[in-house]
Amino acid sequence: MMTQEMQFKKIVAQYCEVKPEDMKNEMRFREDLGFSSLDFMSFLGELEDTFDVELEEDDVLQVLTIAEALEMMEKLQQEA
Amino acid sequence: MGMLIRDILENSAEKFADIQAVKWLKKKEILERSYTELMENVVAIRKGLLAEGFQGKHIALIGVSSVEWIESYLGVITGNTVAVPLDAGLPGEDLIDLINRSDSEGLFLSPKHLPLLDAILAACPKLRKIWILQEEEVEVSDQKVVSLAELKKVSGANGADADRPSAEDVSTIIFTSGTTGKSKGVMLTQYNLATNVEYVRYTAEPGAAMLSVLPIHHAFCLVMDWLKGFSLGATICINDSLLHMVKNMGIFQPEVILMVPMMVETIYKRLSAADPAIPKQALADQVFGGKLRIIFTGGAHLDPFYIEKFAEYGVDIYEGYGMSECSPVISSNMPGDNKPGSIGRPLANAQIAFDNGEILVKGSSVMMGYYQMPEETAETLKDGWLHTGDKGYLDEDGFLFINGRVKNLIILSNGENISPEEIENKLALGALVGEVIVTGENNGLTARIYPDMDVVQAKGLGETEIQAGLQAFIDEYNKNQPTYRQITGLIVRKNPFIRSSTKKIKRQEALIDEPL
């Protein structure tokens, strides 16, 4: 079964040219992966659906890197 | 159609009485407002404003799209008051500056902005009243601050109603950022707005769902989603967050959406990343909700590539062109009258002329001027012609094309005028091209390129390979270009271009290549 992190990176890969296996957790969505502001919002919407979490628009704007997004998601899953 | 937005609205309230005018989400529940209910609220707000002595005054609105926002806006502009929609995303000090510069005496404020209340009360002495856009009572000690519900109760059912405004009265002041200096308040009259609604001609069945995804203080959203939608008897569905745009397409199943190009690009990434085994129609239903047939785009140029691709999924994209100063639509492609790559034919109420390639517009949707800025108004409006600052041409079939901004024009010594943006848009399609600026140097064109680092890293390219790869791309581009448009110089940058606070590349600093 695919790990949650790999599943997450597969979603990231839809919006950029970097393959999931080449992604490093310190990569930044906008600068390193070339996400537009809207790519980022759309991506987070997909995370909500895939992992059944609810994100707050104001909170997610603080997230810059893959590591931060993973951490946010895990925290939300634990709280749920 | 009438001369006033009030005529349009009253007509719709009568014709489409029981149809839903607005739908929105509260948690996971869909709430609705019929045309009759909408009109009742609009009239109650209008009467309330009259009873509170606001006739002839300016009233600002701060908030994202909501049914309360649009009812308040319509309450203002269908009476003798002037609406000033402000960008809810601006920092507090900018909002305060705009409230003061627009001489607003009343303010509709979203509950989300309540933390700004004290600063606004302290710094905006002209404000006599602030209405919080909510039905619940407001727990604030200041008597100036009450809820929208209280404003609606002020006058009562038999209270006096505001007179109809005249067609030439200013109805709305929209602030536009402009390229330099401070933002300018575009004054749009009743007639400006009503004729823009009338002359953008497309049809939708009453009750057809439109999903509103753009910011409501933008003229494109305000006039073309809301006012145009209401004129057709459409149901305007509010997208509560950009996070949920795709999900909300599934919930509301819109037939029509207005977008900016970036949205189209993002959705395309989702479409193209899907499993190729999924049939296109099934994927389209999944992403677009199943009923989407039209996307109108504006605000920036859209690569026609996307128009072709979306058509494969059964969605037609129509690109248009406009600016706040023109209420806002100047031209648009339309179903049955469409040329991809162009920005459509000018509306029937817009005359088009050119001054050294700059597009000039005259007609009933052209603004009255900038609020309290006579010099800027005189620079932009000359003999009734609005100078757009965009360069373009009409083709033999009457379709308008844009090929750059006047200010960025490169004039070569052979007399050819080159719009760098047009070439940059083409060069930007190169896989290795991250950012590009074209400059006129040594009587030729030089492309300054910052490589796409994702690609460089993914392929593990070194300096020599980057240079060779980019040069091969430029050579290929040059093959199809007339001599004066060919790129004769290539400079590979080590650093990204310097950008302004609005994230636009600072063209005048394009030659500086130092770490940011």
Interface residues (C-beta under 8 A of the other chain):
Chain A: A13 Q14 Y15 C16 E17 V18 K19 D22 D32 L33 G34 S36 S37 L38 D39 M41 S42 L44 G45 E46 E48 D49 L55 E57 V60
Chain B: S241 L242 L243 H244 M245 V246 K247 M262 M263 E265 T266 I267 K269 R270 A273 D452 M453 D454 V455 Q457 A458
